Amino acid sequence: MSPISQRLFNQLSTSCRNMDDGTIEALSAAVRSGQLPWFVGEFRTALDGAITIPLWRQVTALDIANDDRPLVEKHVRQVWTAVEPNEPFPGMRWS
């Protein structure tokens, strides 16, 4: 497992801050229109152990407890469903 790319971190931080539905929908529209052709692949790769609770806390700026994996997975699933609605959520591997 490698850390997420800077561009993925930056995009997630912009689009998922406070898990705002409007910015997540804007991310979805950008992905669907082809503006972010790399996003789905890098996001899928990040699901394989690169997304941690501390990282997601940084991305969202939310106060997430150190052991709240269900909340982080719920958020990540919400983002996945927005950007890739026709593909099942691949799940997350925690490192």
C-alpha positions as CSV (number, residue, x, y, z in Angstrom):
1,M,0.0,0.0,0.0
2,S,1.4,3.4,-1.0
3,P,0.1,6.8,0.2
4,I,-2.4,8.5,-1.9
5,S,-1.2,11.0,-4.6
6,Q,-1.1,14.6,-3.8
7,R,-3.7,15.3,-6.5
8,L,-6.1,12.8,-5.0
9,F,-5.6,14.3,-1.6
10,N,-6.2,17.8,-2.9
11,Q,-9.3,16.8,-4.8
12,L,-10.8,14.9,-1.9
13,S,-10.0,17.8,0.5
14,T,-11.7,20.2,-1.9
15,S,-14.7,18.0,-2.6
16,C,-15.3,16.2,0.7
17,R,-14.7,19.0,3.2
18,N,-17.4,18.5,5.8
19,M,-18.9,15.9,3.6
20,D,-20.9,18.6,1.9
21,D,-23.4,17.1,-0.6
22,G,-23.0,20.0,-3.0
23,T,-19.2,19.7,-3.4
24,I,-19.5,15.9,-3.6
25,E,-22.1,16.3,-6.4
26,A,-19.7,18.7,-8.1
27,L,-17.0,16.1,-7.9
28,S,-19.3,13.5,-9.4
29,A,-20.2,15.9,-12.3
30,A,-16.5,16.6,-13.0
31,V,-15.7,12.8,-13.0
32,R,-18.7,12.0,-15.3
33,S,-17.8,14.8,-17.7
34,G,-14.3,13.5,-18.1
35,Q,-12.5,16.4,-16.3
36,L,-10.9,14.1,-13.8
37,P,-10.1,10.9,-15.8
38,W,-7.6,9.7,-13.2
39,F,-9.9,10.1,-10.2
40,V,-11.8,6.7,-10.1
41,G,-8.6,4.7,-10.6
42,E,-6.7,6.5,-7.9
43,F,-9.6,6.4,-5.5
44,R,-10.1,2.7,-6.1
45,T,-6.4,2.1,-5.4
46,A,-6.6,4.3,-2.2
47,L,-9.4,2.0,-0.9
48,D,-6.7,-0.8,-0.6
49,G,-5.3,0.5,2.7
50,A,-4.3,4.0,1.9
51,I,-7.4,5.7,3.4
52,T,-7.0,5.8,7.2
53,I,-9.0,7.5,9.8
54,P,-6.4,10.3,10.4
55,L,-6.2,10.9,6.6
56,W,-10.0,11.1,6.3
57,R,-10.1,13.4,9.3
58,Q,-7.6,15.7,7.4
59,V,-9.6,15.4,4.1
60,T,-13.0,16.2,5.7
61,A,-12.0,18.5,8.5
62,L,-14.5,16.6,10.7
63,D,-13.9,15.5,14.2
64,I,-13.8,11.7,13.7
65,A,-13.0,9.4,16.6
66,N,-9.8,7.3,16.2
67,D,-11.8,4.1,16.1
68,D,-14.8,5.1,13.9
69,R,-14.1,3.0,10.9
70,P,-17.9,2.6,10.2
71,L,-18.2,6.4,9.8
72,V,-15.2,6.7,7.5
73,E,-16.4,3.8,5.4
74,K,-19.9,5.3,5.2
75,H,-18.3,8.6,3.9
76,V,-16.1,6.8,1.4
77,R,-19.0,4.7,0.2
78,Q,-21.0,7.9,-0.3
79,V,-18.2,9.4,-2.4
80,W,-17.8,6.2,-4.4
81,T,-21.5,6.0,-5.1
82,A,-21.5,9.6,-6.3
83,V,-18.6,9.2,-8.7
84,E,-19.2,5.6,-9.9
85,P,-22.9,5.0,-9.4
86,N,-23.1,2.0,-11.8
87,E,-20.3,0.1,-10.1
88,P,-20.6,-1.6,-6.7
89,F,-18.5,-0.2,-3.9
90,P,-15.3,-2.3,-3.9
91,G,-15.0,-2.1,-0.1
92,M,-12.0,-0.9,1.9
93,R,-9.0,-2.6,3.3
94,W,-7.6,-1.1,6.4
95,S,-3.9,-1.0,7.0
